[in-house]
Amino acid sequence: MENIIIAVLLVILVETSYLAMVNTKRLSHKKEIRPIFVDTSVLIDGRIIAIAQSGFINGKLSIPRSVVGELQFLADHADTEKRTRARHGLDVVTELQNIPNIMVEIFQDGSKAEEGVDERLLKLAKKYNGSVCTIDYNLNKVAQVEGIQVLNVNDLAMSLRMAYLPGEKMLLELIAKGQDTHQAVGHLTDGTMVVVEHASSKIGKTVEIEFVRSLQTAAGKMMFAKLVNKDKAIIPKEKKIAISKKKQTSNKANTNSRQDDKQNHKKQNNHKNKSEQREQNFIDLLNKQ
């Protein structure tokens, strides 16, 4: 009987230890969620809404009350342009709060930061082991010096920028036909599909293309391009002769025109000299009288 009781106690002890270990892991996992302190510049910018809706924010967005206070002050006292941007920032706060599956809190740190909003954000990030979300260049640099993690929306946008823009050229291998009979398809190194117009005869070859436009779809990005034609236009022999004759005629006409101008100028000079000579003779005649 005693052995049975001891065995039951051992089982209970093992189960209790297991449950305690699982709960400890859950608590430690919860502690890993770090707050993201949002800067005024990010709210005015507004792109944080699209990032939050996409589900890429893994953490709690903490908007300090001092940041909201700064937006309110700008909306009430700044010039027209800054007032409009500040009001847009306040609207962004409301939209973030309405996005499902995103934790957004107004962190009560006071309505005004005496030391400055940027300095307050750095202090909060250090105290609560959080990160700073900003597009302010100077705040970004100071946070990096202080060893604080920075989520820069501009850096994210640059990393998502397409490698090639309309007007740029590159060599591309065409491997398949497109949806239309005249199209050919190739792929960039990152897998982006490139549709080249009027290039079906070049399938299986590597050709130089020029990007025309890009298209972002739910399945990914796609680019359209055209062939870069390096062939020079061939002028028929008869046309070359006609052009040559036309140039010769034009040159001859120009020469004749210059000769006529010279003759006219010479005649005008002779006429002028004769007029001056007659005037001088008339003056001499008067003097003799």
C-alpha positions as CSV (number, residue, x, y, z in Angstrom):
1,M,0.0,0.0,0.0
2,E,2.8,2.4,0.9
3,N,4.5,1.6,-2.4
4,I,1.4,2.6,-4.3
5,I,1.1,5.9,-2.4
6,I,4.7,6.7,-3.1
7,A,4.3,5.9,-6.8
8,V,1.2,8.1,-7.0
9,L,3.1,11.0,-5.3
10,L,6.0,10.6,-7.7
11,V,3.6,10.8,-10.6
12,I,2.0,13.9,-9.2
13,L,5.4,15.4,-8.6
14,V,6.5,14.7,-12.2
15,E,3.3,16.2,-13.6
16,T,3.6,19.3,-11.4
17,S,7.2,19.8,-12.4
18,Y,6.2,19.5,-16.1
19,L,3.4,22.0,-15.8
20,A,5.6,24.5,-13.9
21,M,8.2,24.2,-16.7
22,V,5.6,24.8,-19.4
23,N,4.2,27.9,-17.6
24,T,7.8,29.2,-17.1
25,K,8.4,29.0,-20.9
26,R,5.1,30.7,-21.6
27,L,6.0,33.6,-19.2
28,S,9.5,33.9,-20.7
29,H,7.9,34.0,-24.1
30,K,5.6,36.8,-23.1
31,K,8.5,38.7,-21.7
32,E,10.2,38.5,-25.1
33,I,7.6,40.8,-26.6
34,R,9.3,44.1,-26.7
35,P,7.4,47.4,-26.9
36,I,7.9,49.6,-30.1
37,F,7.9,53.3,-29.2
38,V,6.6,55.2,-32.2
39,D,8.1,58.6,-33.1
40,T,6.1,61.7,-34.2
41,S,7.7,61.6,-37.7
42,V,6.4,58.0,-38.3
43,L,2.8,59.1,-37.4
44,I,3.0,62.1,-39.7
45,D,4.4,59.9,-42.5
46,G,1.5,57.4,-42.3
47,R,3.2,54.4,-43.9
48,I,3.1,52.6,-40.5
49,I,-0.5,51.8,-41.2
50,A,0.3,49.7,-44.3
51,I,3.1,47.9,-42.3
52,A,0.7,47.2,-39.4
53,Q,-2.0,45.9,-41.7
54,S,0.4,43.5,-43.5
55,G,1.2,41.8,-40.2
56,F,4.9,42.4,-40.1
57,I,4.9,44.2,-36.7
58,N,5.8,41.6,-34.1
59,G,5.3,43.5,-30.9
60,K,3.3,46.2,-29.1
61,L,3.1,49.6,-30.6
62,S,3.5,52.1,-27.7
63,I,2.7,55.6,-28.6
64,P,3.9,57.9,-25.8
65,R,1.4,60.5,-24.6
66,S,4.1,63.1,-25.1
67,V,4.2,62.3,-28.8
68,V,0.4,62.7,-29.1
69,G,0.8,66.0,-27.1
70,E,3.4,67.2,-29.6
71,L,1.0,66.5,-32.5
72,Q,-1.8,68.3,-30.7
73,F,0.5,71.3,-30.2
74,L,1.4,71.4,-33.9
75,A,-2.2,71.0,-34.9
76,D,-3.2,74.0,-32.8
77,H,-0.2,76.5,-33.1
78,A,1.9,75.7,-36.2
79,D,1.5,77.1,-39.7
80,T,-1.0,75.7,-42.2
81,E,1.2,73.0,-43.7
82,K,2.4,71.7,-40.3
83,R,-1.2,71.8,-38.9
84,T,-2.4,69.6,-41.8
85,R,0.4,67.1,-41.3
86,A,-0.1,67.0,-37.5
87,R,-3.8,66.4,-37.9
88,H,-3.0,63.6,-40.3
89,G,-0.7,62.1,-37.6
90,L,-3.6,62.1,-35.1
91,D,-5.8,60.4,-37.6
92,V,-3.0,57.7,-38.1
93,V,-3.1,57.0,-34.3
94,T,-6.9,56.4,-34.5
95,E,-6.5,54.1,-37.6
96,L,-3.7,52.1,-35.8
97,Q,-6.0,51.5,-32.8
98,N,-8.7,50.2,-35.2
99,I,-6.5,47.6,-36.9
100,P,-7.3,44.1,-35.5
101,N,-4.6,41.8,-34.2
102,I,-2.3,44.7,-33.5
103,M,-1.6,45.8,-29.9
104,V,-1.6,49.6,-29.7
105,E,-1.4,51.5,-26.4
106,I,-1.1,55.1,-25.5
107,F,1.8,55.1,-23.0
108,Q,1.1,57.5,-20.3
109,D,4.3,59.4,-19.8
110,G,2.8,62.9,-19.5
111,S,1.4,65.2,-22.1
112,K,4.7,67.1,-22.5
113,A,8.3,66.0,-22.6
114,E,10.4,68.8,-20.9
115,E,13.6,67.3,-22.2
116,G,12.3,66.9,-25.7
117,V,10.3,64.1,-27.4
118,D,13.3,62.4,-29.0
119,E,15.1,62.3,-25.6
120,R,12.0,60.9,-24.0
121,L,11.7,58.1,-26.6
122,L,15.3,57.1,-26.0
123,K,14.8,56.9,-22.2
124,L,11.6,54.9,-22.6
125,A,13.3,52.4,-25.0
126,K,16.2,51.9,-22.6
127,K,14.0,51.6,-19.5
128,Y,11.6,49.0,-21.0
129,N,14.1,47.3,-23.3
130,G,12.1,48.3,-26.3
131,S,12.9,49.7,-29.8
132,V,12.2,53.0,-31.5
133,C,10.2,53.3,-34.7
134,T,11.2,56.5,-36.6
135,I,12.2,58.1,-39.9
136,D,14.1,60.9,-38.3
137,Y,17.7,60.7,-39.4
138,N,19.3,62.2,-36.3
139,L,17.2,60.2,-33.9
140,N,18.1,57.1,-35.8
141,K,21.8,57.8,-35.4
142,V,21.6,58.7,-31.7
143,A,19.6,55.5,-31.0
144,Q,22.3,53.4,-32.7
145,V,25.0,55.1,-30.7
146,E,23.0,54.3,-27.5
147,G,22.6,50.7,-28.5
148,I,18.9,50.9,-29.0
149,Q,17.2,48.9,-31.8
150,V,15.7,51.2,-34.5
151,L,12.9,50.3,-36.9
152,N,13.3,52.8,-39.7
153,V,10.4,52.9,-42.2
154,N,12.7,54.5,-44.8
155,D,15.2,51.7,-44.6
156,L,12.3,49.2,-45.0
157,A,11.0,51.0,-48.1
158,M,14.5,51.1,-49.7
159,S,14.9,47.4,-49.0
160,L,11.6,46.7,-50.8
161,R,12.5,48.9,-53.7
162,M,12.5,47.2,-57.1
163,A,16.0,46.5,-58.4
164,Y,15.3,48.0,-61.8
165,L,13.3,51.1,-62.6
166,P,11.7,52.2,-65.9
167,G,14.3,53.4,-68.3
168,E,17.1,51.2,-67.0
169,K,18.7,48.6,-69.3
170,M,20.1,45.1,-68.8
171,L,20.9,41.8,-70.5
172,L,18.2,39.2,-70.0
173,E,17.8,35.6,-71.2
174,L,14.3,35.0,-72.7
175,I,13.1,31.5,-71.9
176,A,9.4,31.2,-72.8
177,K,6.5,32.8,-74.7
178,G,4.3,35.3,-73.1
179,Q,0.5,35.5,-72.9
180,D,0.4,37.3,-76.2
181,T,2.1,35.7,-79.3
182,H,4.6,38.5,-79.7
183,Q,5.7,38.5,-76.1
184,A,8.7,36.7,-74.5
185,V,9.4,36.1,-70.9
186,G,12.5,36.1,-68.7
187,H,13.2,36.2,-65.0
188,L,15.5,38.4,-62.8
189,T,17.8,36.8,-60.2
190,D,15.2,37.4,-57.5
191,G,12.5,35.5,-59.5
192,T,10.7,38.6,-60.8
193,M,9.0,37.9,-64.2
194,V,9.9,40.2,-67.0
195,V,7.6,40.4,-70.1
196,V,9.3,41.7,-73.2
197,E,7.2,43.0,-76.0
198,H,7.7,42.0,-79.6
199,A,10.5,39.6,-78.7
200,S,9.0,36.1,-79.4
201,S,11.6,35.6,-82.1
202,K,14.4,36.0,-79.5
203,I,13.3,33.2,-77.2
204,G,16.4,31.1,-76.2
205,K,18.7,34.1,-76.6
206,T,20.2,36.7,-74.2
207,V,19.2,40.2,-75.4
208,E,19.4,43.8,-74.1
209,I,16.2,45.1,-72.8
210,E,14.9,48.4,-71.5
211,F,12.3,48.4,-68.7
212,V,9.1,50.2,-69.5
213,R,6.9,49.8,-66.4
214,S,6.3,47.7,-63.4
215,L,3.2,46.1,-61.9
216,Q,2.6,45.0,-58.3
217,T,0.1,42.1,-58.0
218,A,-1.0,40.0,-55.1
219,A,1.2,37.2,-56.4
220,G,4.2,39.4,-56.6
221,K,5.8,42.0,-58.8
222,M,6.0,41.9,-62.6
223,M,7.9,44.1,-65.0
224,F,7.4,44.9,-68.7
225,A,10.2,45.8,-71.1
226,K,11.1,46.3,-74.7
227,L,14.0,45.3,-76.9
228,V,16.9,47.7,-77.3
229,N,17.4,47.9,-81.1
230,K,21.1,48.5,-81.9
231,D,20.7,48.0,-85.7
232,K,21.3,51.1,-87.7
233,A,18.9,52.1,-90.4
234,I,20.1,50.9,-93.9
235,I,19.6,53.6,-96.5
236,P,19.1,52.4,-100.1
237,K,21.7,53.3,-102.7
238,E,19.2,55.3,-104.8
239,K,18.2,57.3,-101.7
240,K,21.9,57.9,-100.9
241,I,22.4,59.3,-104.5
242,A,19.4,61.5,-104.2
243,I,20.6,62.8,-100.8
244,S,24.0,63.5,-102.3
245,K,22.6,65.4,-105.3
246,K,20.4,67.4,-103.0
247,K,23.4,68.3,-100.9
248,Q,25.4,69.3,-104.0
249,T,22.5,71.4,-105.3
250,S,22.2,73.1,-101.9
251,N,25.9,73.8,-101.8
252,K,25.9,75.2,-105.3
253,A,22.9,77.4,-104.5
254,N,24.7,78.6,-101.4
255,T,27.8,79.4,-103.4
256,N,25.8,81.3,-106.1
257,S,24.0,83.2,-103.4
258,R,27.3,84.2,-101.8
259,Q,28.7,85.3,-105.2
260,D,25.6,87.4,-105.9
261,D,25.9,89.0,-102.5
262,K,29.5,89.9,-103.3
263,Q,28.6,91.4,-106.7
264,N,25.7,93.4,-105.2
265,H,28.0,94.7,-102.4
266,K,30.7,95.7,-105.0
267,K,28.1,97.5,-107.1
268,Q,26.8,99.4,-104.1
269,N,30.4,100.4,-103.2
270,N,31.0,101.6,-106.8
271,H,27.8,103.6,-106.8
272,K,28.7,105.1,-103.5
273,N,32.2,106.1,-104.7
274,K,30.7,107.7,-107.9
275,S,28.2,109.7,-105.8
276,E,31.0,110.9,-103.5
277,Q,33.1,111.8,-106.6
278,R,30.3,113.9,-108.1
279,E,29.8,115.7,-104.8
280,Q,33.5,116.5,-104.6
281,N,33.6,117.8,-108.2
282,F,30.6,120.0,-107.5
283,I,32.3,121.4,-104.4
284,D,35.5,122.1,-106.3
285,L,33.5,123.9,-109.0
286,L,31.8,126.2,-106.5
287,N,35.2,127.0,-104.9
288,K,36.6,128.1,-108.3
289,Q,33.8,130.5,-108.8
